[in-house]
Amino acid sequence: MEYILISFENIQMWMEIEKEGYALRQIVKDEDDIYHLSCMEDCLAEGVIKKEDLAGKIISIKKEEFEEKWNNLKKYMKKNGEK
């Protein structure tokens, strides 16, 4: 697995990418600072992720960093009755 953070203008995306290049999970923080999880909304990137085709700054992150953000946001959203 590969874990990346993409920053573009006021948007951030955290992605978990499997070895063939497809996103399995994704977190999006939009321009209004609202978070979206791919398990709760239709916001998962489609097709093979090619980093050379992505706009913005791309940073490799650790699995633990992705998991912590994912789990905290999922818990928060469920607690607050969000999708």
PyMOL Python script that loads the backbone (N, CA, C, O; Angstrom):
from pymol import cmd

cmd.read_pdbstr("""\
ATOM      1  N   MET A   1       0.838  -1.186   0.000  1.00  0.00           N
ATOM      2  CA  MET A   1       0.000   0.000   0.000  1.00  0.00           C
ATOM      3  C   MET A   1       0.878   1.243   0.000  1.00  0.00           C
ATOM      4  O   MET A   1       2.003   1.252   0.502  1.00  0.00           O
ATOM      5  N   GLU A   2       0.321   2.272  -0.576  1.00  0.00           N
ATOM      6  CA  GLU A   2       0.985   3.570  -0.572  1.00  0.00           C
ATOM      7  C   GLU A   2      -0.010   4.582  -0.015  1.00  0.00           C
ATOM      8  O   GLU A   2      -1.210   4.500  -0.275  1.00  0.00           O
ATOM      9  N   TYR A   3       0.500   5.528   0.748  1.00  0.00           N
ATOM     10  CA  TYR A   3      -0.339   6.548   1.370  1.00  0.00           C
ATOM     11  C   TYR A   3       0.225   7.902   0.986  1.00  0.00           C
ATOM     12  O   TYR A   3       1.415   8.162   1.158  1.00  0.00           O
ATOM     13  N   ILE A   4      -0.646   8.772   0.459  1.00  0.00           N
ATOM     14  CA  ILE A   4      -0.195  10.092   0.034  1.00  0.00           C
ATOM     15  C   ILE A   4      -1.156  11.177   0.521  1.00  0.00           C
ATOM     16  O   ILE A   4      -2.332  10.932   0.790  1.00  0.00           O
ATOM     17  N   LEU A   5      -0.604  12.374   0.621  1.00  0.00           N
ATOM     18  CA  LEU A   5      -1.376  13.576   0.909  1.00  0.00           C
ATOM     19  C   LEU A   5      -1.149  14.510  -0.271  1.00  0.00           C
ATOM     20  O   LEU A   5      -0.011  14.807  -0.633  1.00  0.00           O
ATOM     21  N   ILE A   6      -2.237  14.966  -0.860  1.00  0.00           N
ATOM     22  CA  ILE A   6      -2.178  15.900  -1.985  1.00  0.00           C
ATOM     23  C   ILE A   6      -2.757  17.223  -1.519  1.00  0.00           C
ATOM     24  O   ILE A   6      -3.877  17.275  -1.013  1.00  0.00           O
ATOM     25  N   SER A   7      -1.986  18.297  -1.692  1.00  0.00           N
ATOM     26  CA  SER A   7      -2.453  19.641  -1.347  1.00  0.00           C
ATOM     27  C   SER A   7      -2.523  20.468  -2.624  1.00  0.00           C
ATOM     28  O   SER A   7      -1.539  20.587  -3.355  1.00  0.00           O
ATOM     29  N   PHE A   8      -3.695  21.037  -2.882  1.00  0.00           N
ATOM     30  CA  PHE A   8      -3.901  21.866  -4.063  1.00  0.00           C
ATOM     31  C   PHE A   8      -4.804  23.025  -3.685  1.00  0.00           C
ATOM     32  O   PHE A   8      -5.963  22.832  -3.317  1.00  0.00           O
ATOM     33  N   GLU A   9      -4.263  24.227  -3.777  1.00  0.00           N
ATOM     34  CA  GLU A   9      -4.978  25.423  -3.356  1.00  0.00           C
ATOM     35  C   GLU A   9      -5.490  25.209  -1.934  1.00  0.00           C
ATOM     36  O   GLU A   9      -4.679  24.969  -1.040  1.00  0.00           O
ATOM     37  N   ASN A  10      -6.791  25.285  -1.686  1.00  0.00           N
ATOM     38  CA  ASN A  10      -7.335  25.114  -0.337  1.00  0.00           C
ATOM     39  C   ASN A  10      -7.920  23.730  -0.107  1.00  0.00           C
ATOM     40  O   ASN A  10      -8.722  23.541   0.808  1.00  0.00           O
ATOM     41  N   ILE A  11      -7.530  22.761  -0.926  1.00  0.00           N
ATOM     42  CA  ILE A  11      -8.066  21.401  -0.836  1.00  0.00           C
ATOM     43  C   ILE A  11      -6.941  20.445  -0.464  1.00  0.00           C
ATOM     44  O   ILE A  11      -5.812  20.574  -0.938  1.00  0.00           O
ATOM     45  N   GLN A  12      -7.271  19.480   0.395  1.00  0.00           N
ATOM     46  CA  GLN A  12      -6.329  18.425   0.742  1.00  0.00           C
ATOM     47  C   GLN A  12      -7.013  17.083   0.555  1.00  0.00           C
ATOM     48  O   GLN A  12      -8.205  16.936   0.823  1.00  0.00           O
ATOM     49  N   MET A  13      -6.236  16.098   0.086  1.00  0.00           N
ATOM     50  CA  MET A  13      -6.751  14.744  -0.095  1.00  0.00           C
ATOM     51  C   MET A  13      -5.724  13.748   0.425  1.00  0.00           C
ATOM     52  O   MET A  13      -4.547  13.804   0.068  1.00  0.00           O
ATOM     53  N   TRP A  14      -6.185  12.844   1.266  1.00  0.00           N
ATOM     54  CA  TRP A  14      -5.370  11.751   1.754  1.00  0.00           C
ATOM     55  C   TRP A  14      -5.866  10.507   1.038  1.00  0.00           C
ATOM     56  O   TRP A  14      -7.071  10.264   0.979  1.00  0.00           O
ATOM     57  N   MET A  15      -4.943   9.708   0.488  1.00  0.00           N
ATOM     58  CA  MET A  15      -5.352   8.527  -0.270  1.00  0.00           C
ATOM     59  C   MET A  15      -4.572   7.293   0.160  1.00  0.00           C
ATOM     60  O   MET A  15      -3.374   7.346   0.439  1.00  0.00           O
ATOM     61  N   GLU A  16      -5.294   6.186   0.204  1.00  0.00           N
ATOM     62  CA  GLU A  16      -4.685   4.875   0.385  1.00  0.00           C
ATOM     63  C   GLU A  16      -4.749   4.217  -0.987  1.00  0.00           C
ATOM     64  O   GLU A  16      -5.835   4.021  -1.533  1.00  0.00           O
ATOM     65  N   ILE A  17      -3.589   3.875  -1.545  1.00  0.00           N
ATOM     66  CA  ILE A  17      -3.521   3.357  -2.908  1.00  0.00           C
ATOM     67  C   ILE A  17      -2.928   1.947  -2.877  1.00  0.00           C
ATOM     68  O   ILE A  17      -1.866   1.723  -2.296  1.00  0.00           O
ATOM     69  N   GLU A  18      -3.625   1.007  -3.506  1.00  0.00           N
ATOM     70  CA  GLU A  18      -3.132  -0.369  -3.538  1.00  0.00           C
ATOM     71  C   GLU A  18      -2.104  -0.541  -4.648  1.00  0.00           C
ATOM     72  O   GLU A  18      -1.910   0.363  -5.461  1.00  0.00           O
ATOM     73  N   LYS A  19      -1.440  -1.706  -4.686  1.00  0.00           N
ATOM     74  CA  LYS A  19      -0.268  -1.879  -5.552  1.00  0.00           C
ATOM     75  C   LYS A  19      -0.548  -1.712  -7.047  1.00  0.00           C
ATOM     76  O   LYS A  19       0.364  -1.365  -7.798  1.00  0.00           O
ATOM     77  N   GLU A  20      -1.782  -1.950  -7.498  1.00  0.00           N
ATOM     78  CA  GLU A  20      -2.099  -1.742  -8.916  1.00  0.00           C
ATOM     79  C   GLU A  20      -2.394  -0.270  -9.227  1.00  0.00           C
ATOM     80  O   GLU A  20      -2.550   0.095 -10.392  1.00  0.00           O
ATOM     81  N   GLY A  21      -2.470   0.574  -8.194  1.00  0.00           N
ATOM     82  CA  GLY A  21      -2.645   2.001  -8.411  1.00  0.00           C
ATOM     83  C   GLY A  21      -4.049   2.530  -8.177  1.00  0.00           C
ATOM     84  O   GLY A  21      -4.319   3.695  -8.468  1.00  0.00           O
ATOM     85  N   TYR A  22      -4.958   1.697  -7.656  1.00  0.00           N
ATOM     86  CA  TYR A  22      -6.332   2.142  -7.408  1.00  0.00           C
ATOM     87  C   TYR A  22      -6.491   2.614  -5.969  1.00  0.00           C
ATOM     88  O   TYR A  22      -5.925   2.024  -5.049  1.00  0.00           O
ATOM     89  N   ALA A  23      -7.256   3.670  -5.780  1.00  0.00           N
ATOM     90  CA  ALA A  23      -7.532   4.179  -4.436  1.00  0.00           C
ATOM     91  C   ALA A  23      -8.512   3.249  -3.737  1.00  0.00           C
ATOM     92  O   ALA A  23      -9.533   2.864  -4.307  1.00  0.00           O
ATOM     93  N   LEU A  24      -8.196   2.894  -2.505  1.00  0.00           N
ATOM     94  CA  LEU A  24      -9.095   2.066  -1.700  1.00  0.00           C
ATOM     95  C   LEU A  24      -9.904   2.906  -0.728  1.00  0.00           C
ATOM     96  O   LEU A  24     -11.084   2.644  -0.496  1.00  0.00           O
ATOM     97  N   ARG A  25      -9.256   3.922  -0.160  1.00  0.00           N
ATOM     98  CA  ARG A  25      -9.934   4.849   0.759  1.00  0.00           C
ATOM     99  C   ARG A  25      -9.399   6.249   0.482  1.00  0.00           C
ATOM    100  O   ARG A  25      -8.261   6.430   0.049  1.00  0.00           O
ATOM    101  N   GLN A  26     -10.258   7.234   0.746  1.00  0.00           N
ATOM    102  CA  GLN A  26      -9.861   8.614   0.497  1.00  0.00           C
ATOM    103  C   GLN A  26     -10.558   9.546   1.477  1.00  0.00           C
ATOM    104  O   GLN A  26     -11.731   9.377   1.809  1.00  0.00           O
ATOM    105  N   ILE A  27      -9.803  10.526   1.924  1.00  0.00           N
ATOM    106  CA  ILE A  27     -10.314  11.607   2.761  1.00  0.00           C
ATOM    107  C   ILE A  27     -10.129  12.889   1.967  1.00  0.00           C
ATOM    108  O   ILE A  27      -9.062  13.126   1.401  1.00  0.00           O
ATOM    109  N   VAL A  28     -11.162  13.713   1.925  1.00  0.00           N
ATOM    110  CA  VAL A  28     -11.079  14.999   1.240  1.00  0.00           C
ATOM    111  C   VAL A  28     -11.445  16.095   2.229  1.00  0.00           C
ATOM    112  O   VAL A  28     -12.464  16.015   2.915  1.00  0.00           O
ATOM    113  N   LYS A  29     -10.605  17.115   2.295  1.00  0.00           N
ATOM    114  CA  LYS A  29     -10.921  18.336   3.045  1.00  0.00           C
ATOM    115  C   LYS A  29     -11.126  19.416   1.989  1.00  0.00           C
ATOM    116  O   LYS A  29     -10.176  19.843   1.333  1.00  0.00           O
ATOM    117  N   ASP A  30     -12.374  19.854   1.832  1.00  0.00           N
ATOM    118  CA  ASP A  30     -12.685  20.793   0.747  1.00  0.00           C
ATOM    119  C   ASP A  30     -12.321  22.234   1.096  1.00  0.00           C
ATOM    120  O   ASP A  30     -11.797  22.515   2.174  1.00  0.00           O
ATOM    121  N   GLU A  31     -12.605  23.126   0.174  1.00  0.00           N
ATOM    122  CA  GLU A  31     -12.237  24.544   0.337  1.00  0.00           C
ATOM    123  C   GLU A  31     -12.967  25.226   1.490  1.00  0.00           C
ATOM    124  O   GLU A  31     -12.569  26.307   1.925  1.00  0.00           O
ATOM    125  N   ASP A  32     -14.025  24.606   1.982  1.00  0.00           N
ATOM    126  CA  ASP A  32     -14.758  25.142   3.140  1.00  0.00           C
ATOM    127  C   ASP A  32     -14.365  24.444   4.445  1.00  0.00           C
ATOM    128  O   ASP A  32     -15.054  24.573   5.457  1.00  0.00           O
ATOM    129  N   ASP A  33     -13.251  23.705   4.414  1.00  0.00           N
ATOM    130  CA  ASP A  33     -12.740  22.956   5.567  1.00  0.00           C
ATOM    131  C   ASP A  33     -13.711  21.877   6.050  1.00  0.00           C
ATOM    132  O   ASP A  33     -13.745  21.551   7.236  1.00  0.00           O
ATOM    133  N   ILE A  34     -14.488  21.333   5.136  1.00  0.00           N
ATOM    134  CA  ILE A  34     -15.400  20.231   5.450  1.00  0.00           C
ATOM    135  C   ILE A  34     -14.750  18.937   4.968  1.00  0.00           C
ATOM    136  O   ILE A  34     -14.246  18.853   3.848  1.00  0.00           O
ATOM    137  N   TYR A  35     -14.774  17.929   5.846  1.00  0.00           N
ATOM    138  CA  TYR A  35     -14.166  16.636   5.523  1.00  0.00           C
ATOM    139  C   TYR A  35     -15.189  15.691   4.914  1.00  0.00           C
ATOM    140  O   TYR A  35     -16.369  15.715   5.263  1.00  0.00           O
ATOM    141  N   HIS A  36     -14.712  14.857   3.995  1.00  0.00           N
ATOM    142  CA  HIS A  36     -15.526  13.853   3.325  1.00  0.00           C
ATOM    143  C   HIS A  36     -14.741  12.543   3.347  1.00  0.00           C
ATOM    144  O   HIS A  36     -13.551  12.528   3.030  1.00  0.00           O
ATOM    145  N   LEU A  37     -15.394  11.454   3.715  1.00  0.00           N
ATOM    146  CA  LEU A  37     -14.769  10.136   3.726  1.00  0.00           C
ATOM    147  C   LEU A  37     -15.387   9.282   2.633  1.00  0.00           C
ATOM    148  O   LEU A  37     -16.603   9.287   2.443  1.00  0.00           O
ATOM    149  N   SER A  38     -14.552   8.554   1.919  1.00  0.00           N
ATOM    150  CA  SER A  38     -15.059   7.740   0.809  1.00  0.00           C
ATOM    151  C   SER A  38     -15.983   6.619   1.260  1.00  0.00           C
ATOM    152  O   SER A  38     -16.743   6.097   0.444  1.00  0.00           O
ATOM    153  N   CYS A  39     -15.944   6.230   2.534  1.00  0.00           N
ATOM    154  CA  CYS A  39     -16.857   5.182   3.019  1.00  0.00           C
ATOM    155  C   CYS A  39     -18.241   5.744   3.336  1.00  0.00           C
ATOM    156  O   CYS A  39     -19.188   4.984   3.541  1.00  0.00           O
ATOM    157  N   MET A  40     -18.360   7.070   3.377  1.00  0.00           N
ATOM    158  CA  MET A  40     -19.629   7.696   3.727  1.00  0.00           C
ATOM    159  C   MET A  40     -20.207   8.522   2.584  1.00  0.00           C
ATOM    160  O   MET A  40     -21.394   8.847   2.584  1.00  0.00           O
ATOM    161  N   GLU A  41     -19.373   8.858   1.618  1.00  0.00           N
ATOM    162  CA  GLU A  41     -19.804   9.660   0.474  1.00  0.00           C
ATOM    163  C   GLU A  41     -19.119   9.137  -0.785  1.00  0.00           C
ATOM    164  O   GLU A  41     -18.148   8.384  -0.710  1.00  0.00           O
ATOM    165  N   ASP A  42     -19.627   9.540  -1.917  1.00  0.00           N
ATOM    166  CA  ASP A  42     -19.035   9.144  -3.191  1.00  0.00           C
ATOM    167  C   ASP A  42     -17.908  10.120  -3.542  1.00  0.00           C
ATOM    168  O   ASP A  42     -18.081  11.024  -4.359  1.00  0.00           O
ATOM    169  N   CYS A  43     -16.758   9.916  -2.908  1.00  0.00           N
ATOM    170  CA  CYS A  43     -15.633  10.822  -3.169  1.00  0.00           C
ATOM    171  C   CYS A  43     -14.341  10.053  -3.411  1.00  0.00           C
ATOM    172  O   CYS A  43     -13.253  10.602  -3.240  1.00  0.00           O
ATOM    173  N   LEU A  44     -14.449   8.793  -3.805  1.00  0.00           N
ATOM    174  CA  LEU A  44     -13.262   7.976  -4.055  1.00  0.00           C
ATOM    175  C   LEU A  44     -12.814   8.162  -5.500  1.00  0.00           C
ATOM    176  O   LEU A  44     -13.613   8.063  -6.431  1.00  0.00           O
ATOM    177  N   ALA A  45     -11.536   8.430  -5.666  1.00  0.00           N
ATOM    178  CA  ALA A  45     -10.974   8.600  -7.009  1.00  0.00           C
ATOM    179  C   ALA A  45     -11.196   7.331  -7.822  1.00  0.00           C
ATOM    180  O   ALA A  45     -11.099   6.223  -7.294  1.00  0.00           O
ATOM    181  N   GLU A  46     -11.490   7.496  -9.091  1.00  0.00           N
ATOM    182  CA  GLU A  46     -11.734   6.354  -9.976  1.00  0.00           C
ATOM    183  C   GLU A  46     -10.543   6.149 -10.895  1.00  0.00           C
ATOM    184  O   GLU A  46      -9.853   7.102 -11.257  1.00  0.00           O
ATOM    185  N   GLY A  47     -10.312   4.927 -11.261  1.00  0.00           N
ATOM    186  CA  GLY A  47      -9.228   4.601 -12.184  1.00  0.00           C
ATOM    187  C   GLY A  47      -7.885   4.546 -11.479  1.00  0.00           C
ATOM    188  O   GLY A  47      -7.781   4.755 -10.270  1.00  0.00           O
ATOM    189  N   VAL A  48      -6.862   4.258 -12.271  1.00  0.00           N
ATOM    190  CA  VAL A  48      -5.505   4.159 -11.747  1.00  0.00           C
ATOM    191  C   VAL A  48      -4.993   5.562 -11.403  1.00  0.00           C
ATOM    192  O   VAL A  48      -5.112   6.495 -12.198  1.00  0.00           O
ATOM    193  N   ILE A  49      -4.428   5.686 -10.213  1.00  0.00           N
ATOM    194  CA  ILE A  49      -3.871   6.963  -9.764  1.00  0.00           C
ATOM    195  C   ILE A  49      -2.453   7.085 -10.305  1.00  0.00           C
ATOM    196  O   ILE A  49      -1.585   6.275  -9.979  1.00  0.00           O
ATOM    197  N   LYS A  50      -2.225   8.094 -11.129  1.00  0.00           N
ATOM    198  CA  LYS A  50      -0.889   8.366 -11.669  1.00  0.00           C
ATOM    199  C   LYS A  50      -0.423   9.678 -11.071  1.00  0.00           C
ATOM    200  O   LYS A  50      -0.929  10.746 -11.414  1.00  0.00           O
ATOM    201  N   LYS A  51       0.545   9.589 -10.174  1.00  0.00           N
ATOM    202  CA  LYS A  51       0.984  10.790  -9.459  1.00  0.00           C
ATOM    203  C   LYS A  51       1.481  11.880 -10.407  1.00  0.00           C
ATOM    204  O   LYS A  51       1.330  13.067 -10.118  1.00  0.00           O
ATOM    205  N   GLU A  52       2.066  11.488 -11.523  1.00  0.00           N
ATOM    206  CA  GLU A  52       2.565  12.492 -12.472  1.00  0.00           C
ATOM    207  C   GLU A  52       1.441  13.292 -13.123  1.00  0.00           C
ATOM    208  O   GLU A  52       1.687  14.365 -13.674  1.00  0.00           O
ATOM    209  N   ASP A  53       0.217  12.786 -13.065  1.00  0.00           N
ATOM    210  CA  ASP A  53      -0.935  13.487 -13.648  1.00  0.00           C
ATOM    211  C   ASP A  53      -1.692  14.342 -12.629  1.00  0.00           C
ATOM    212  O   ASP A  53      -2.618  15.066 -12.995  1.00  0.00           O
ATOM    213  N   LEU A  54      -1.305  14.261 -11.357  1.00  0.00           N
ATOM    214  CA  LEU A  54      -2.005  15.002 -10.307  1.00  0.00           C
ATOM    215  C   LEU A  54      -1.461  16.413 -10.169  1.00  0.00           C
ATOM    216  O   LEU A  54      -0.257  16.640 -10.287  1.00  0.00           O
ATOM    217  N   ALA A  55      -2.351  17.351  -9.920  1.00  0.00           N
ATOM    218  CA  ALA A  55      -1.939  18.733  -9.668  1.00  0.00           C
ATOM    219  C   ALA A  55      -1.712  18.909  -8.174  1.00  0.00           C
ATOM    220  O   ALA A  55      -2.312  18.202  -7.363  1.00  0.00           O
ATOM    221  N   GLY A  56      -0.864  19.831  -7.816  1.00  0.00           N
ATOM    222  CA  GLY A  56      -0.627  20.129  -6.416  1.00  0.00           C
ATOM    223  C   GLY A  56       0.618  19.458  -5.875  1.00  0.00           C
ATOM    224  O   GLY A  56       1.371  18.808  -6.601  1.00  0.00           O
ATOM    225  N   LYS A  57       0.811  19.633  -4.590  1.00  0.00           N
ATOM    226  CA  LYS A  57       1.963  19.064  -3.898  1.00  0.00           C
ATOM    227  C   LYS A  57       1.584  17.685  -3.374  1.00  0.00           C
ATOM    228  O   LYS A  57       0.546  17.521  -2.733  1.00  0.00           O
ATOM    229  N   ILE A  58       2.426  16.699  -3.650  1.00  0.00           N
ATOM    230  CA  ILE A  58       2.167  15.323  -3.229  1.00  0.00           C
ATOM    231  C   ILE A  58       3.234  14.917  -2.216  1.00  0.00           C
ATOM    232  O   ILE A  58       4.433  15.032  -2.470  1.00  0.00           O
ATOM    233  N   ILE A  59       2.769  14.440  -1.068  1.00  0.00           N
ATOM    234  CA  ILE A  59       3.668  14.027   0.005  1.00  0.00           C
ATOM    235  C   ILE A  59       3.347  12.586   0.376  1.00  0.00           C
ATOM    236  O   ILE A  59       2.182  12.241   0.574  1.00  0.00           O
ATOM    237  N   SER A  60       4.367  11.746   0.472  1.00  0.00           N
ATOM    238  CA  SER A  60       4.171  10.393   0.990  1.00  0.00           C
ATOM    239  C   SER A  60       3.986  10.479   2.494  1.00  0.00           C
ATOM    240  O   SER A  60       4.718  11.196   3.178  1.00  0.00           O
ATOM    241  N   ILE A  61       3.011   9.749   3.006  1.00  0.00           N
ATOM    242  CA  ILE A  61       2.766   9.726   4.446  1.00  0.00           C
ATOM    243  C   ILE A  61       2.792   8.275   4.921  1.00  0.00           C
ATOM    244  O   ILE A  61       2.730   7.345   4.118  1.00  0.00           O
ATOM    245  N   LYS A  62       2.881   8.100   6.217  1.00  0.00           N
ATOM    246  CA  LYS A  62       2.901   6.759   6.798  1.00  0.00           C
ATOM    247  C   LYS A  62       1.484   6.229   6.945  1.00  0.00           C
ATOM    248  O   LYS A  62       0.526   6.987   7.096  1.00  0.00           O
ATOM    249  N   LYS A  63       1.378   4.914   6.897  1.00  0.00           N
ATOM    250  CA  LYS A  63       0.088   4.254   7.073  1.00  0.00           C
ATOM    251  C   LYS A  63      -0.562   4.691   8.376  1.00  0.00           C
ATOM    252  O   LYS A  63      -1.765   4.947   8.412  1.00  0.00           O
ATOM    253  N   GLU A  64       0.221   4.779   9.448  1.00  0.00           N
ATOM    254  CA  GLU A  64      -0.295   5.150  10.759  1.00  0.00           C
ATOM    255  C   GLU A  64      -0.930   6.540  10.742  1.00  0.00           C
ATOM    256  O   GLU A  64      -1.948   6.767  11.396  1.00  0.00           O
ATOM    257  N   GLU A  65      -0.337   7.457  10.006  1.00  0.00           N
ATOM    258  CA  GLU A  65      -0.890   8.812   9.894  1.00  0.00           C
ATOM    259  C   GLU A  65      -2.250   8.783   9.202  1.00  0.00           C
ATOM    260  O   GLU A  65      -3.197   9.434   9.644  1.00  0.00           O
ATOM    261  N   PHE A  66      -2.337   8.017   8.109  1.00  0.00           N
ATOM    262  CA  PHE A  66      -3.606   7.895   7.396  1.00  0.00           C
ATOM    263  C   PHE A  66      -4.662   7.254   8.295  1.00  0.00           C
ATOM    264  O   PHE A  66      -5.781   7.757   8.402  1.00  0.00           O
ATOM    265  N   GLU A  67      -4.304   6.141   8.938  1.00  0.00           N
ATOM    266  CA  GLU A  67      -5.244   5.413   9.791  1.00  0.00           C
ATOM    267  C   GLU A  67      -5.770   6.277  10.933  1.00  0.00           C
ATOM    268  O   GLU A  67      -6.959   6.246  11.249  1.00  0.00           O
ATOM    269  N   GLU A  68      -4.881   7.045  11.546  1.00  0.00           N
ATOM    270  CA  GLU A  68      -5.298   7.910  12.657  1.00  0.00           C
ATOM    271  C   GLU A  68      -6.313   8.949  12.179  1.00  0.00           C
ATOM    272  O   GLU A  68      -7.344   9.156  12.819  1.00  0.00           O
ATOM    273  N   LYS A  69      -6.023   9.592  11.065  1.00  0.00           N
ATOM    274  CA  LYS A  69      -6.933  10.603  10.524  1.00  0.00           C
ATOM    275  C   LYS A  69      -8.259   9.951  10.132  1.00  0.00           C
ATOM    276  O   LYS A  69      -9.326  10.469  10.461  1.00  0.00           O
ATOM    277  N   TRP A  70      -8.198   8.829   9.438  1.00  0.00           N
ATOM    278  CA  TRP A  70      -9.394   8.101   8.987  1.00  0.00           C
ATOM    279  C   TRP A  70     -10.275   7.720  10.173  1.00  0.00           C
ATOM    280  O   TRP A  70     -11.471   8.013  10.187  1.00  0.00           O
ATOM    281  N   ASN A  71      -9.682   7.072  11.157  1.00  0.00           N
ATOM    282  CA  ASN A  71     -10.449   6.592  12.310  1.00  0.00           C
ATOM    283  C   ASN A  71     -11.034   7.729  13.137  1.00  0.00           C
ATOM    284  O   ASN A  71     -12.177   7.641  13.585  1.00  0.00           O
ATOM    285  N   ASN A  72     -10.269   8.788  13.345  1.00  0.00           N
ATOM    286  CA  ASN A  72     -10.775   9.936  14.113  1.00  0.00           C
ATOM    287  C   ASN A  72     -11.938  10.615  13.397  1.00  0.00           C
ATOM    288  O   ASN A  72     -12.942  10.952  14.025  1.00  0.00           O
ATOM    289  N   LEU A  73     -11.811  10.817  12.098  1.00  0.00           N
ATOM    290  CA  LEU A  73     -12.890  11.457  11.336  1.00  0.00           C
ATOM    291  C   LEU A  73     -14.131  10.566  11.262  1.00  0.00           C
ATOM    292  O   LEU A  73     -15.254  11.055  11.376  1.00  0.00           O
ATOM    293  N   LYS A  74     -13.932   9.278  11.073  1.00  0.00           N
ATOM    294  CA  LYS A  74     -15.056   8.352  10.998  1.00  0.00           C
ATOM    295  C   LYS A  74     -15.819   8.335  12.325  1.00  0.00           C
ATOM    296  O   LYS A  74     -17.049   8.369  12.342  1.00  0.00           O
ATOM    297  N   LYS A  75     -15.088   8.283  13.417  1.00  0.00           N
ATOM    298  CA  LYS A  75     -15.700   8.291  14.748  1.00  0.00           C
ATOM    299  C   LYS A  75     -16.454   9.599  14.982  1.00  0.00           C
ATOM    300  O   LYS A  75     -17.575   9.587  15.491  1.00  0.00           O
ATOM    301  N   TYR A  76     -15.844  10.726  14.613  1.00  0.00           N
ATOM    302  CA  TYR A  76     -16.466  12.043  14.785  1.00  0.00           C
ATOM    303  C   TYR A  76     -17.755  12.143  13.965  1.00  0.00           C
ATOM    304  O   TYR A  76     -18.777  12.611  14.467  1.00  0.00           O
ATOM    305  N   MET A  77     -17.705  11.707  12.721  1.00  0.00           N
ATOM    306  CA  MET A  77     -18.873  11.813  11.843  1.00  0.00           C
ATOM    307  C   MET A  77     -20.023  10.927  12.319  1.00  0.00           C
ATOM    308  O   MET A  77     -21.184  11.335  12.275  1.00  0.00           O
ATOM    309  N   LYS A  78     -19.704   9.733  12.768  1.00  0.00           N
ATOM    310  CA  LYS A  78     -20.756   8.837  13.279  1.00  0.00           C
ATOM    311  C   LYS A  78     -21.370   9.417  14.556  1.00  0.00           C
ATOM    312  O   LYS A  78     -22.588   9.374  14.733  1.00  0.00           O
ATOM    313  N   LYS A  79     -20.550   9.947  15.424  1.00  0.00           N
ATOM    314  CA  LYS A  79     -21.012  10.526  16.685  1.00  0.00           C
ATOM    315  C   LYS A  79     -21.944  11.707  16.435  1.00  0.00           C
ATOM    316  O   LYS A  79     -22.907  11.914  17.173  1.00  0.00           O
ATOM    317  N   ASN A  80     -21.651  12.480  15.386  1.00  0.00           N
ATOM    318  CA  ASN A  80     -22.424  13.686  15.102  1.00  0.00           C
ATOM    319  C   ASN A  80     -23.519  13.468  14.056  1.00  0.00           C
ATOM    320  O   ASN A  80     -24.098  14.427  13.547  1.00  0.00           O
ATOM    321  N   GLY A  81     -23.795  12.218  13.744  1.00  0.00           N
ATOM    322  CA  GLY A  81     -24.902  11.900  12.848  1.00  0.00           C
ATOM    323  C   GLY A  81     -24.709  12.316  11.419  1.00  0.00           C
ATOM    324  O   GLY A  81     -25.682  12.505  10.689  1.00  0.00           O
ATOM    325  N   GLU A  82     -23.441  12.465  10.995  1.00  0.00           N
ATOM    326  CA  GLU A  82     -23.208  12.813   9.599  1.00  0.00           C
ATOM    327  C   GLU A  82     -23.263  11.545   8.764  1.00  0.00           C
ATOM    328  O   GLU A  82     -23.188  10.438   9.296  1.00  0.00           O
ATOM    329  N   LYS A  83     -23.391  11.708   7.471  1.00  0.00           N
ATOM    330  CA  LYS A  83     -23.516  10.588   6.537  1.00  0.00           C
ATOM    331  C   LYS A  83     -22.613   9.445   6.882  1.00  0.00           C
ATOM    332  O   LYS A  83     -22.607   8.430   6.185  1.00  0.00           O
TER     333      LYS A  83
END
""", "prot")
cmd.dss("prot")
cmd.show_as("cartoon", "prot")
cmd.util.cbc("prot")
cmd.orient("prot")
